[in-house]
Amino acid sequence: MRSLIRSLVTLASAALLVGACNSASVTPTPATTPVPTSTLTATLSPTATPAATPKPTPTPMPTTDAQGDEVVFGTMDLVLSTPYTITSVGGVRQFRGGIATTTETMNDARVTGTGTWSFSLDLYTDAAPEWGTFKLENAQGAWEGTCTGASWNMGVSAIGGCWLIGSGGYEGYTYYRYMQTTEIQGIVFEGSPPSP
């Protein structure tokens, strides 16, 4: 009797197993048709405008404490406030009597302000030596002295250096100012400019 029960249990288990396998049969996947290349290209092409490339944020100029000796840098805007005269002498065009006004934005308050550049230059071909006087002023004092340099590209590009002596709140200090087109670098130090 026990062997009959065992046989029936085994048969029932086998039937259940076969039934479970039949109900979980795998449905065949239908064959896919290839997508034409033109449709694929159109599908993959972005429909939205791509995001703009992020631009780096400029690092703010570290400011000085406006005390003692400092390395300074910044920018300037320049406007011709008094037109120059031009005279040709031996193939050289001489520019005389020009005055430009500058607005200087620097990392040191002592050398931030409004400048007056009285200049002359001799234009040979596209290059010209340039010289004159420069005065930079703000509410605390002024810097004044002589400058030399050069310009080219019809005055669009220029380089030059100035030794400026402080007055007012800057008495006893010197400012060496080096300009390249609109960029300015320099040093402020206690003492006098060097003798020529």
C-alpha positions, 0 to 999 in steps of 0.5 A, spaced: 500 500 500 505 504 501 508 503 495 502 505 491 501 511 495 508 513 493 507 511 486 501 516 486 504 522 489 510 521 484 505 521 478 502 527 481 508 531 482 510 529 475 503 531 472 504 538 476 511 539 473 509 538 466 503 542 467 507 548 470 512 547 464 507 547 459 504 554 462 510 557 462 512 556 455 516 561 451 513 565 446 517 566 440 520 573 438 517 576 432 523 577 427 525 585 427 525 589 420 531 593 419 530 601 420 532 604 414 539 609 415 535 615 413 530 614 419 535 612 424 539 618 422 533 622 423 531 619 430 538 620 433 539 627 431 537 632 436 531 636 435 533 641 441 538 646 440 544 644 444 546 647 450 551 653 449 558 651 452 559 654 459 564 660 459 569 660 464 567 666 470 573 671 470 577 670 477 576 677 481 582 681 481 585 680 488 585 687 492 591 689 496 590 693 502 593 699 499 598 700 504 606 699 503 609 696 497 604 692 492 604 689 486 598 692 482 595 690 476 588 692 472 585 695 466 584 702 463 579 705 458 582 711 454 579 716 450 582 722 446 580 728 449 584 733 445 586 732 438 593 732 435 596 735 430 600 732 424 606 734 420 610 731 415 618 732 416 622 728 412 617 722 411 616 722 418 609 723 420 609 727 427 603 727 432 604 733 437 599 736 442 594 730 443 591 729 450 588 722 452 583 721 458 584 714 461 579 711 467 584 706 470 581 700 474 586 697 479 587 692 484 589 697 489 585 704 490 591 708 490 592 707 483 585 707 481 582 713 478 582 718 472 589 719 468 591 725 463 596 722 458 599 728 454 603 725 448 607 726 442 609 720 437 613 720 430 610 715 425 615 712 421 611 706 417 607 702 422 611 703 428 612 709 432 616 711 438 611 715 443 613 719 449 609 724 454 607 726 461 602 722 465 598 724 471 593 719 475 588 722 480 583 720 485 580 723 491 586 721 496 592 724 491 595 724 485 601 720 481 605 724 476 611 723 471 614 722 464 612 716 460 616 713 454 613 707 449 611 705 442 605 704 438 603 700 432 597 698 428 595 706 427 595 706 435 590 701 436 596 697 440 601 700 444 606 699 450 609 704 455 612 705 462 612 711 466 615 713 473 610 717 477 611 720 483 606 720 488 603 727 492 597 728 497 596 722 500 601 718 496 607 723 498 614 719 499 611 713 494 613 712 487 608 708 482 612 704 476 606 703 471 607 699 465 601 699 460 600 694 454 594 696 450 589 696 455 592 692 460 596 695 466 601 692 471 606 695 476 609 696 483 608 702 488 613 702 493 616 707 498 622 711 495 624 715 489 624 713 482 631 711 479 636 716 476 636 716 469 
